[in-house]
């Protein structure tokens, strides 16, 4: 696998999905052991489908198309979040 990941999703603690051109955050259900998730530089407009990642500590969402910070409540282990270079207005 790219970046030396395991073929069994639940064994991966880091997943690199940056610069892929994705539009939706989805199909991560089997990656429940993730501690670090790199989703920057895609075309995401909504933060979604991450609440099952209970062990996630680092989430990189910079350089997407987010306008709101939402759906992060379930990420109780999160200590690092990068939302820079989005279109978020507070």
DSSP file (Angstrom, degrees, kcal/mol; ACC not computed):
  #  RESIDUE AA STRUCTURE BP1 BP2  ACC     N-H-->O    O-->H-N    N-H-->O    O-->H-N    TCO  KAPPA ALPHA  PHI   PSI    X-CA   Y-CA   Z-CA
    1    1 A X    >         0   0    0      0, 0.0     3,-1.7     0, 0.0     2,-0.1   0.000 360.0 360.0 360.0 155.5    0.0    0.0    0.0
    2    2 A X  G >   +     0   0    0      1,-0.3     3,-0.8     2,-0.2    14,-0.2  -0.389 360.0  13.1 -61.2 137.1    1.0    3.6   -0.5
    3    3 A X  G 3  S-     0   0    0      1,-0.2    -1,-0.3    -2,-0.1     0, 0.0   0.663 127.9 -74.6  66.8  19.4    2.9    5.0    2.5
    4    4 A X  G <  S+     0   0    0     -3,-1.7    -1,-0.2     1,-0.2    -2,-0.2   0.752  82.4 160.1  73.3  25.4    3.5    1.5    3.9
    5    5 A X    <   -     0   0    0     -3,-0.8     2,-0.2     1,-0.1    -1,-0.2  -0.259  41.2-103.9 -77.5 167.8    0.0    0.9    5.2
    6    6 A X        -     0   0    0      2,-0.2     6,-0.1     3,-0.1    -1,-0.1  -0.606  15.1-132.3 -88.9 150.6   -1.6   -2.4    6.1
    7    7 A X  S    S+     0   0    0     -2,-0.2     2,-0.8     1,-0.1    -1,-0.1   0.743  95.5  77.2 -73.9 -22.5   -4.2   -4.1    3.8
    8    8 A X  S >  S-     0   0    0      1,-0.2     3,-2.0     2,-0.0     4,-0.5  -0.808  79.6-149.3 -87.2 110.3   -6.4   -4.7    6.9
    9    9 A X  G >  S+     0   0    0     -2,-0.8     3,-1.5     1,-0.3    24,-0.2   0.827  90.0  58.8 -52.0 -40.8   -8.0   -1.3    7.5
   10   10 A X  G 3  S+     0   0    0      1,-0.3    -1,-0.3    21,-0.1    21,-0.1   0.653  98.0  61.7 -69.0 -13.4   -8.3   -1.6   11.3
   11   11 A X  G <  S+     0   0    0     -3,-2.0     2,-0.3    21,-0.0    -1,-0.3   0.620  83.8  95.5 -85.1 -13.1   -4.5   -2.2   11.7
   12   12 A X    <   +     0   0    0     -3,-1.5    21,-0.2    -4,-0.5     3,-0.1  -0.616  43.8 178.3 -81.6 132.8   -3.6    1.2   10.3
   13   13 A X  S    S+     0   0    0     -2,-0.3    22,-3.3     1,-0.2    23,-2.1   0.530  74.5  43.1-105.6 -10.1   -3.1    4.1   12.7
   14   14 A X  E     -a   36   0A   0     21,-0.2     2,-0.4    20,-0.2    -1,-0.2  -0.999  64.0-173.1-134.2 137.3   -2.2    6.6   10.0
   15   15 A X  E     -a   37   0A   0     21,-1.9    23,-2.7    -2,-0.4     2,-0.7  -0.989   9.5-157.1-134.5 126.2   -4.0    7.2    6.7
   16   16 A X  E     +a   38   0A   0     -2,-0.4    23,-0.1   -14,-0.2   -14,-0.1  -0.889  30.2 149.0-104.8 108.8   -2.8    9.6    4.0
   17   17 A X    >   +     0   0    0     21,-2.9     3,-0.5    -2,-0.7     5,-0.2  -0.110  29.7 132.6-127.8  34.4   -5.6   10.7    1.7
   18   18 A X  T 3   +     0   0    0      1,-0.2    23,-0.2     2,-0.1    24,-0.1  -0.549  65.1  18.2 -88.7 154.4   -4.3   14.2    0.8
   19   19 A X  T 3  S+     0   0    0     21,-1.5    -1,-0.2    22,-0.2    23,-0.2   0.856  86.9 119.8  56.1  41.0   -4.1   15.5   -2.8
   20   20 A X  S <  S-     0   0    0     -3,-0.5    22,-0.1    21,-0.1    -2,-0.1   0.559  77.5-120.9-108.1 -12.9   -6.6   12.9   -4.1
   21   21 A X        +     0   0    0     20,-0.4    21,-0.1     1,-0.2    -3,-0.1   0.671  51.9 164.5  80.4  16.9   -9.4   15.2   -5.4
   22   22 A X        -     0   0    0     -5,-0.2    21,-2.6     1,-0.1    -1,-0.2  -0.335  26.7-168.0 -67.6 150.0  -12.0   13.7   -3.1
   23   23 A X        +     0   0    0      1,-0.2    22,-0.7    19,-0.1     2,-0.3   0.608  69.6  39.2-110.7 -21.8  -15.3   15.6   -2.6
   24   24 A X  S    S-     0   0    0     20,-0.1     2,-0.8    21,-0.1    -1,-0.2  -0.978  72.9-128.2-132.7 144.6  -16.8   13.7    0.4
   25   25 A X        +     0   0    0     21,-0.4     2,-0.3    -2,-0.3     3,-0.1  -0.831  61.0 126.2 -87.6 111.1  -15.3   12.1    3.5
   26   26 A X        +     0   0    0     -2,-0.8    -2,-0.1     1,-0.1    23,-0.0  -0.965  33.6  48.4-158.8 169.4  -16.7    8.6    3.4
   27   27 A X        +     0   0    0     -2,-0.3     3,-0.2     1,-0.1    -1,-0.1   0.798  69.6 118.1  63.1  33.3  -15.9    4.9    3.5
   28   28 A X    >   +     0   0    0     21,-0.2     3,-1.6     1,-0.1    -1,-0.1   0.264  33.3 110.4-107.2   9.7  -13.7    5.1    6.6
   29   29 A X  T 3  S+     0   0    0      1,-0.3     3,-0.2     2,-0.1    -1,-0.1   0.838  77.2  50.0 -56.2 -38.7  -15.8    2.8    8.8
   30   30 A X  T 3  S+     0   0    0      1,-0.2     2,-0.8    -3,-0.2    -1,-0.3   0.602  93.3  77.4 -78.7 -10.9  -13.3    0.0    8.8
   31   31 A X    X   +     0   0    0     -3,-1.6     3,-1.3     1,-0.2    -1,-0.2  -0.310  53.6 140.3 -92.4  50.3  -10.4    2.3    9.8
   32   32 A X  T 3   +     0   0    0     -2,-0.8    23,-0.5     1,-0.3    -1,-0.2   0.537  61.3  61.8 -76.4  -5.6  -11.5    2.5   13.4
   33   33 A X  T 3  S+     0   0    0    -21,-0.2    -1,-0.3    -3,-0.2    -2,-0.1   0.291  73.2 134.9 -99.9   9.9   -7.9    2.4   14.8
   34   34 A X    <   +     0   0    0     -3,-1.3    21,-0.2     1,-0.2   -20,-0.2  -0.319  25.0 171.0 -64.2 137.4   -6.7    5.6   13.2
   35   35 A X  S    S+     0   0    0    -22,-3.3    22,-2.5     1,-0.3    23,-2.4   0.552  74.2  33.5-112.3 -22.5   -4.7    8.0   15.3
   36   36 A X  E     -ab  14  58A   0    -23,-2.1   -21,-1.9    21,-0.2     2,-0.4  -0.993  63.9-175.3-140.6 129.4   -3.7   10.4   12.5
   37   37 A X  E     -ab  15  59A   0     21,-2.3    23,-2.6    -2,-0.4     2,-0.7  -0.978   8.9-161.3-132.1 120.7   -5.7   11.2    9.3
   38   38 A X  E     +ab  16  60A   0    -23,-2.7   -21,-2.9    -2,-0.4    23,-0.1  -0.874  29.8 147.0-104.7 104.9   -4.4   13.4    6.5
   39   39 A X        +     0   0    0     21,-2.5     3,-0.3    -2,-0.7     5,-0.2   0.126  28.6 133.8-121.1  17.0   -7.2   14.7    4.4
   40   40 A X        +     0   0    0     20,-0.2   -21,-1.5     1,-0.2    23,-0.2  -0.259  56.6  28.0 -73.6 158.4   -5.8   18.1    3.3
   41   41 A X  S    S+     0   0    0     21,-2.1   -20,-0.4   -23,-0.2   -22,-0.2   0.896  90.5 109.0  61.9  47.4   -5.8   19.5   -0.2
   42   42 A X  S    S-     0   0    0     21,-0.4   -19,-0.1    -3,-0.3    -1,-0.1  -0.254  81.8 -96.4-118.9-147.8   -8.9   17.8   -1.5
   43   43 A X        +     0   0    0    -21,-2.6    21,-0.1    -2,-0.1     2,-0.1  -0.040  60.1 153.1-128.0  31.8  -12.3   19.4   -2.3
   44   44 A X        +     0   0    0     -5,-0.2    21,-2.8     1,-0.1   -20,-0.1  -0.392  19.0 175.9 -67.7 136.7  -14.3   18.6    0.9
   45   45 A X        +     0   0    0    -22,-0.7    22,-0.7     1,-0.2     2,-0.4   0.567  67.2  41.7-110.6 -18.6  -17.1   21.0    1.7
   46   46 A X  S    S-     0   0    0    -23,-0.3     2,-0.7    20,-0.1   -21,-0.4  -0.996  72.1-132.4-137.1 135.3  -18.5   19.3    4.8
   47   47 A X        +     0   0    0     -2,-0.4     2,-0.3    21,-0.3     3,-0.1  -0.774  54.4 140.6 -82.6 116.8  -16.8   17.6    7.8
   48   48 A X        +     0   0    0     -2,-0.7    -2,-0.0     1,-0.1    23,-0.0  -0.973  35.7  33.8-154.5 163.0  -18.7   14.3    8.1
   49   49 A X  S    S+     0   0    0     -2,-0.3   -21,-0.2     1,-0.1    -1,-0.1   0.805  82.3 104.2  60.1  36.2  -18.4   10.5    8.8
   50   50 A X    >   +     0   0    0     21,-0.3     3,-2.2    -3,-0.1    -1,-0.1   0.484  41.9  97.8-118.7  -8.3  -15.6   10.8   11.3
   51   51 A X  T 3  S+     0   0    0      1,-0.3    -1,-0.1    20,-0.1    21,-0.0   0.693  77.1  62.3 -62.3 -20.5  -17.5   10.3   14.7
   52   52 A X  T 3  S+     0   0    0      1,-0.2     2,-1.9    23,-0.1    -1,-0.3   0.549  77.3  93.9 -80.3  -7.0  -16.5    6.6   14.8
   53   53 A X    X   +     0   0    0     -3,-2.2     3,-1.5     1,-0.2    24,-0.2  -0.491  47.1 162.7 -87.4  69.9  -12.8    7.4   15.0
   54   54 A X  T 3  S+     0   0    0     -2,-1.9    23,-0.4     1,-0.3    -1,-0.2   0.717  71.6  47.9 -64.5 -24.5  -12.6    7.4   18.8
   55   55 A X  T 3  S+     0   0    0    -23,-0.5    -1,-0.3    -3,-0.2     2,-0.2   0.427  78.7 129.2 -96.3  -0.3   -8.8    7.1   18.9
   56   56 A X    <   +     0   0    0     -3,-1.5   -21,-0.2     1,-0.2    21,-0.2  -0.369  22.3 165.2 -63.4 124.7   -8.1    9.9   16.4
   57   57 A X        +     0   0    0    -22,-2.5    22,-2.8     1,-0.3    23,-2.4   0.721  62.7  39.5-108.6 -34.0   -5.6   12.3   17.8
   58   58 A X  E     +bc  36  80A   0    -23,-2.4   -21,-2.3    21,-0.2     2,-0.4  -0.982  59.2 179.7-127.9 128.0   -4.5   14.3   14.7
   59   59 A X  E     -bc  37  81A   0     21,-2.4    23,-2.2    -2,-0.4     2,-0.7  -0.981   8.9-164.3-132.3 119.8   -6.7   15.5   11.9
   60   60 A X  E     +bc  38  82A   0    -23,-2.6   -21,-2.5    -2,-0.4   -20,-0.2  -0.889  26.3 149.8-110.5 106.2   -5.4   17.5    9.0
   61   61 A X        +     0   0    0     21,-2.7     3,-0.3    -2,-0.7     5,-0.2   0.137  25.5 136.8-121.4  16.0   -8.2   19.2    7.0
   62   62 A X        +     0   0    0     20,-0.3   -21,-2.1     1,-0.2   -20,-0.2  -0.200  59.0  28.7 -66.2 158.4   -6.4   22.3    5.7
   63   63 A X  S    S+     0   0    0     21,-2.0   -21,-0.4   -23,-0.2    -1,-0.2   0.919  91.5 111.8  57.8  51.7   -6.8   23.5    2.1
   64   64 A X  S    S-     0   0    0     -3,-0.3    -1,-0.1    20,-0.2   -19,-0.1  -0.371  80.3 -95.0-123.6-151.9  -10.3   22.2    1.4
   65   65 A X        +     0   0    0    -21,-2.8     2,-0.1    -2,-0.2    21,-0.1  -0.092  62.7 147.8-124.9  34.4  -13.6   24.1    0.9
   66   66 A X        +     0   0    0     -5,-0.2    21,-1.9     1,-0.1   -20,-0.1  -0.451  21.8 175.6 -71.8 141.6  -15.0   24.0    4.4
   67   67 A X        +     0   0    0    -22,-0.7    22,-0.9     1,-0.2     2,-0.3   0.483  68.2  38.2-117.3 -13.5  -17.2   27.0    5.4
   68   68 A X  S    S-     0   0    0    -23,-0.3     2,-0.7    20,-0.2   -21,-0.3  -0.976  71.3-129.2-138.2 151.1  -18.2   25.6    8.9
   69   69 A X        +     0   0    0     -2,-0.3     2,-0.3    -3,-0.1     3,-0.1  -0.905  54.6 139.7 -96.5 116.2  -16.6   23.7   11.7
   70   70 A X        +     0   0    0     -2,-0.7    -2,-0.0     1,-0.1   -23,-0.0  -0.962  36.7  34.8-152.5 164.2  -19.0   20.8   12.4
   71   71 A X  S    S+     0   0    0     -2,-0.3   -21,-0.3     1,-0.1    -1,-0.1   0.795  74.2 114.1  60.2  35.6  -19.4   17.2   13.3
   72   72 A X    >   +     0   0    0      1,-0.1     3,-1.7     2,-0.1     6,-0.1   0.389  40.3 101.6-109.8   0.2  -16.3   16.9   15.5
   73   73 A X  T 3  S+     0   0    0      1,-0.3    -1,-0.1     3,-0.0    -2,-0.0   0.823  77.7  54.2 -57.4 -37.2  -18.1   16.2   18.8
   74   74 A X  T 3  S+     0   0    0      1,-0.2     2,-1.7    -3,-0.1    -1,-0.3   0.554  82.2  92.8 -77.0  -7.2  -17.4   12.5   18.8
   75   75 A X    X   +     0   0    0     -3,-1.7     3,-1.1     1,-0.2    -1,-0.2  -0.533  45.6 160.5 -89.6  72.9  -13.7   12.9   18.4
   76   76 A X  T 3  S+     0   0    0     -2,-1.7    -1,-0.2     1,-0.2   -22,-0.1   0.692  70.1  51.4 -70.6 -21.2  -12.8   12.9   22.2
   77   77 A X  T 3  S+     0   0    0    -23,-0.4    -1,-0.2   -24,-0.2     2,-0.2   0.459  78.6 126.4 -94.2  -1.8   -9.1   12.0   21.7
   78   78 A X    <   +     0   0    0     -3,-1.1   -21,-0.2     1,-0.2   -20,-0.2  -0.373  18.7 156.8 -64.8 125.5   -8.4   14.8   19.2
   79   79 A X        +     0   0    0    -22,-2.8     2,-0.4     1,-0.3   -21,-0.2   0.528  64.2  45.4-121.4 -17.2   -5.5   17.0   20.2
   80   80 A X  E     +c   58   0A   0    -23,-2.4   -21,-2.4     2,-0.0     2,-0.4  -0.986  58.8 169.0-134.5 125.4   -4.4   18.5   16.9
   81   81 A X  E     -c   59   0A   0     -2,-0.4     2,-0.6   -23,-0.2   -21,-0.2  -0.994  12.4-166.9-136.3 125.7   -6.8   19.9   14.3
   82   82 A X  E     +c   60   0A   0    -23,-2.2   -21,-2.7    -2,-0.4   -20,-0.3  -0.945  23.6 152.9-117.8 111.7   -5.7   21.9   11.2
   83   83 A X    >   +     0   0    0     -2,-0.6     3,-0.5   -22,-0.1     5,-0.2   0.062  30.0 140.9-117.8  19.2   -8.4   23.7    9.3
   84   84 A X  T 3   +     0   0    0      1,-0.2   -21,-2.0   -22,-0.1   -20,-0.2  -0.192  57.7  28.1 -65.2 157.4   -6.2   26.5    7.9
   85   85 A X  T 3  S+     0   0    0    -23,-0.2    -1,-0.2     1,-0.2     2,-0.2   0.842  92.0 117.1  58.1  39.9   -6.7   27.8    4.4
   86   86 A X  S <  S-     0   0    0     -3,-0.5    -1,-0.2   -23,-0.2     2,-0.2  -0.582  78.8-104.3-114.2-175.1  -10.4   27.0    4.3
   87   87 A X        +     0   0    0    -21,-1.9     2,-0.5    -2,-0.2    -3,-0.1  -0.349  62.8 148.9-109.4  50.9  -13.3   29.5    3.9
   88   88 A X        -     0   0    0     -5,-0.2     2,-0.5    -2,-0.2   -20,-0.2  -0.749  25.3-169.9 -92.2 125.1  -14.4   29.4    7.5
   89   89 A X              0   0    0    -22,-0.9    -2,-0.1    -2,-0.5   -22,-0.0  -0.960 360.0 360.0-115.4 130.2  -15.9   32.6    8.9
   90   90 A X              0   0    0     -2,-0.5    -1,-0.1   -22,-0.1    -2,-0.0   0.382 360.0 360.0-114.4 360.0  -16.6   32.9   12.6
